[in-house]
Amino acid sequence: MRNLQIAQIVIAILLMLAILFQNRGVGLSGVFGGSGNVFRTKRGIEKKLFYLTIILSVVFFSISLAVIFLYKG
């Protein structure tokens, strides 16, 4: 049980880092007339970081459900 909680904390920290390292795009420049509607594809490390974020979020959600079900029983 304790191992799942430690894994959950580690995954949460990795997930926060993966989100913070992603490119933020145009931000608020679209509000002030910036060209925020430019379509851009993800390439290289940006694409891998995007997929890593998805994988980490699925793992975090799965571990959270496992902790909930193990504490219930």
N, C-alpha and C positions, 0 to 999 in steps of 0.2 A: 504494500500500500504506500509506504513512504517513498519507494522508488518511483512510483507513478507521479507523485507530487513533485519530486525533484525534477523528473523529466518534463513535467508541465511547466515548471519555472524556466528551465533551460530553453524549451521550445518557445515560450512567450518572449524571452529576451531575444532569441534569434529572429523571431517574427517581427519584433519592433525594429531591429536593426535592418532587416530586409526591406521593410516599408520605408524607413528613413533614407536608405540609400537609393531609392528609386528616383528617377527624374521627375521633377514636379511639373514640367510643362510650362504653360503660360501663366498660370496662377490667376491673379486679378487683372491682368492686362486686357482681358476680354471685356471687362466692365468699362474700361476707359477707352474703348475703341481699338484695341489691339486685335491682330488677326489670330484669334483663338480657334478658328475652325479649319486649320490646316491638318490634313490627315497625314500621319506619320507612322510608319511601321517600326516595330521593335527589332533591333538587330544586335547580334553579339552578346555582350555581357548584360545588356539591358533586358534582352529576351530571357536569358537564363535566370536573372534575378526575379523577373516576373513569374516564371514557372516555379522557382524556389519559394516565392511568397505563397503561391497557391498550395503547394505541397505542405509547407509548414502550417498553413491555416487548417488544412484538412487533418493533419496529424494532431494539432492542438485541440481541435474539436473532438476528435476521436478519443484522445486521452481524457479530456474533460468528461465525456460521457462515461468512460470506463470508471473514472473516480466516482461519479455520481451513483452508478449502479453498484459498485462495490461497497460504498458506504451505506446504501439502502439495505443491502442483504445482510 
